[in-house]
Amino acid sequence: GHTNLDNVSIAGVTTSSNKVQVNSLGVGIVPDDHMHLHILSANPRILIKSTGTNSSKIFFGDSSSNDPGVIEYDHTNNRMRFGTNNTEDRLIIDSSGHLGVGDDNPDTRLSVKAATGTDVVGKFTSTDANAWIQFRDNTTTDTAVMVGANGNNLLFRAGSNTRWKIDSSGHFVPNSPGSFNIGSTTLEIGDI
């Protein structure tokens, strides 16, 4: 049965050696059959608080291991880490907001580090005809400066137009006919 205490519903309570086991807990609601914890509120919150400067953790386990997955907030250096498959630090967010993927000490906004023997450290995929990576500073207009792919061609975009491509044969090809500058020399497309 359920015991209701001011919007708290507890089912399957057992105690042993000063420990309490609760099969399901509802706060503001009777728990759904498929949930062990069910909170219903306009602004639901959960606080996991350390009594000192230790880490606060949530473990994800199964029948063979108590903690193959973990989310941890380390209060000594104010960083959050995510671990999977019994491997810590798969993803780190440090106190500066730097994100490390495979890098436990990121020194830039995004740092991706691949394991030894892995040449490809990132992949960007689009289901459209082109896939673009955009570069912006505080004055760049939207989609003005990008590097992308079209099939097996590498594209270079500036001023909101694709200017050059390296085609799948390795040829460096301007996107439109006309002249272009190399250093102080102006060349016509037919000159090369």
C-alpha positions as CSV (number, residue, x, y, z in Angstrom):
1,G,0.0,0.0,0.0
2,H,0.8,3.7,0.0
3,T,1.4,6.0,2.9
4,N,0.6,9.7,2.1
5,L,2.4,12.5,4.0
6,D,1.5,15.9,2.6
7,N,1.9,15.1,-1.1
8,V,4.5,12.4,-0.5
9,S,3.6,8.9,-1.5
10,I,5.9,6.0,-0.5
11,A,5.4,2.3,-1.5
12,G,7.3,-0.8,-0.4
13,V,9.3,0.7,2.6
14,T,11.6,-1.7,4.4
15,T,14.3,-1.0,7.0
16,S,17.4,-2.9,7.9
17,S,20.5,-1.8,9.9
18,N,19.5,1.9,10.0
19,K,19.0,1.9,6.2
20,V,15.7,2.5,4.5
21,Q,14.7,0.9,1.2
22,V,11.9,2.5,-0.8
23,N,10.6,0.7,-3.9
24,S,8.9,3.8,-5.3
25,L,8.6,7.4,-4.1
26,G,6.2,10.1,-5.4
27,V,6.4,13.8,-4.5
28,G,3.3,15.7,-5.4
29,I,2.0,12.5,-7.1
30,V,1.5,8.8,-6.6
31,P,4.4,7.3,-8.5
32,D,3.8,5.7,-11.8
33,D,4.3,1.9,-11.9
34,H,7.4,2.2,-14.1
35,M,9.2,4.9,-12.0
36,H,11.0,4.6,-8.7
37,L,11.0,8.4,-8.3
38,H,8.3,10.6,-9.7
39,I,8.1,14.3,-9.0
40,L,5.3,16.5,-10.1
41,S,5.7,20.3,-9.6
42,A,5.7,23.5,-11.5
43,N,9.5,23.8,-10.9
44,P,10.7,20.3,-9.8
45,R,14.2,20.3,-8.3
46,I,16.6,17.7,-6.9
47,L,19.4,18.7,-4.6
48,I,22.4,16.5,-4.1
49,K,24.5,18.2,-1.5
50,S,27.9,17.3,-0.1
51,T,28.6,18.0,3.5
52,G,32.1,19.3,2.7
53,T,34.1,19.9,-0.5
54,N,33.8,16.3,-1.7
55,S,32.1,15.3,-5.0
56,S,28.4,14.8,-5.6
57,K,27.7,11.9,-7.8
58,I,24.9,10.0,-9.5
59,F,25.8,6.4,-10.4
60,F,24.1,4.3,-13.1
61,G,24.5,0.6,-12.5
62,D,23.3,-2.8,-13.5
63,S,23.4,-6.3,-12.2
64,S,27.1,-6.7,-13.0
65,S,28.4,-3.3,-11.8
66,N,27.2,-0.5,-9.5
67,D,28.8,2.3,-11.5
68,P,29.5,1.8,-15.2
69,G,28.0,5.3,-15.7
70,V,28.5,8.3,-13.5
71,I,27.7,12.0,-13.4
72,E,29.9,13.8,-10.9
73,Y,30.3,17.4,-9.7
74,D,33.7,17.9,-8.1
75,H,33.4,20.8,-5.6
76,T,37.2,21.2,-5.1
77,N,37.7,22.4,-8.7
78,N,34.1,23.1,-9.7
79,R,33.9,20.8,-12.7
80,M,31.4,18.3,-13.9
81,R,32.3,15.1,-15.5
82,F,30.4,12.3,-17.3
83,G,31.7,8.7,-17.4
84,T,30.5,5.8,-19.4
85,N,31.4,2.1,-19.6
86,N,33.5,2.3,-16.4
87,T,35.6,5.0,-18.0
88,E,35.8,8.3,-16.2
89,D,36.1,11.7,-17.8
90,R,34.5,10.9,-21.2
91,L,33.1,14.5,-21.1
92,I,34.3,17.3,-18.8
93,I,32.9,20.8,-18.2
94,D,35.4,22.8,-16.2
95,S,35.0,25.8,-14.0
96,S,35.6,28.2,-16.9
97,G,32.9,26.5,-19.0
98,H,35.4,24.7,-21.2
99,L,34.1,21.5,-22.7
100,G,36.5,18.5,-23.0
101,V,35.5,15.4,-25.0
102,G,38.1,12.8,-24.2
103,D,40.2,15.6,-22.7
104,D,40.2,15.9,-18.9
105,N,41.9,19.3,-18.9
106,P,40.3,21.4,-21.7
107,D,42.0,24.8,-22.2
108,T,39.7,26.1,-24.9
109,R,35.9,26.4,-25.3
110,L,35.8,23.0,-27.0
111,S,38.7,20.5,-26.9
112,V,38.3,17.1,-28.5
113,K,41.0,14.4,-28.0
114,A,40.9,11.1,-29.7
115,A,42.3,7.9,-28.4
116,T,45.7,6.7,-29.7
117,G,45.2,5.1,-33.1
118,T,42.2,7.3,-34.0
119,D,42.8,9.8,-36.7
120,V,39.3,11.2,-37.0
121,V,38.6,13.2,-33.9
122,G,35.3,14.8,-35.0
123,K,32.6,14.4,-37.6
124,F,30.0,16.9,-38.9
125,T,27.2,15.3,-41.0
126,S,24.4,17.0,-42.8
127,T,21.5,15.3,-44.6
128,D,21.4,18.2,-47.1
129,A,23.5,18.6,-50.2
130,N,26.2,20.6,-48.4
131,A,27.7,20.3,-44.9
132,W,29.2,23.5,-43.5
133,I,31.2,24.6,-40.4
134,Q,30.8,28.3,-39.7
135,F,33.4,30.7,-38.3
136,R,32.4,34.0,-36.8
137,D,33.8,36.9,-34.8
138,N,31.9,39.8,-33.4
139,T,31.5,41.4,-36.9
140,T,31.0,38.4,-39.2
141,T,27.5,38.2,-40.8
142,D,25.6,34.9,-40.7
143,T,26.9,32.2,-43.1
144,A,29.6,34.6,-44.4
145,V,32.7,32.5,-43.6
146,M,32.5,28.7,-43.8
147,V,34.3,25.6,-44.7
148,G,32.2,22.7,-46.0
149,A,31.8,19.6,-48.1
150,N,29.7,18.8,-51.2
151,G,30.1,15.1,-52.0
152,N,33.9,14.6,-52.0
153,N,34.7,18.2,-52.7
154,L,36.0,20.6,-50.1
155,L,34.4,24.1,-50.2
156,F,35.6,27.5,-49.0
157,R,33.1,30.2,-48.5
158,A,33.7,34.0,-47.8
159,G,31.4,36.9,-48.1
160,S,28.4,34.6,-48.1
161,N,29.5,32.9,-51.4
162,T,31.4,29.8,-52.1
163,R,34.7,31.1,-53.6
164,W,36.9,28.0,-54.0
165,K,36.7,24.3,-53.9
166,I,39.2,21.5,-53.9
167,D,37.5,18.8,-56.0
168,S,37.8,15.1,-55.5
169,S,40.7,14.9,-58.0
170,G,42.7,17.4,-55.9
171,H,42.2,20.4,-58.2
172,F,42.0,23.8,-56.6
173,V,39.0,25.4,-58.5
174,P,37.5,28.9,-58.3
175,N,33.7,28.9,-58.0
176,S,33.2,31.5,-60.7
177,P,35.2,32.6,-63.8
178,G,37.2,35.7,-63.7
179,S,40.4,36.9,-62.1
180,F,41.9,36.4,-58.6
181,N,44.9,37.6,-56.8
182,I,47.9,35.7,-55.5
183,G,50.0,38.1,-53.5
184,S,50.3,41.2,-55.6
185,T,49.8,39.4,-58.9
186,T,46.3,39.3,-60.6
187,L,45.8,36.1,-62.6
188,E,43.0,35.3,-65.0
189,I,41.5,31.8,-64.7
190,G,43.0,30.9,-68.2
191,D,46.5,31.8,-67.0
192,I,46.8,28.7,-64.8
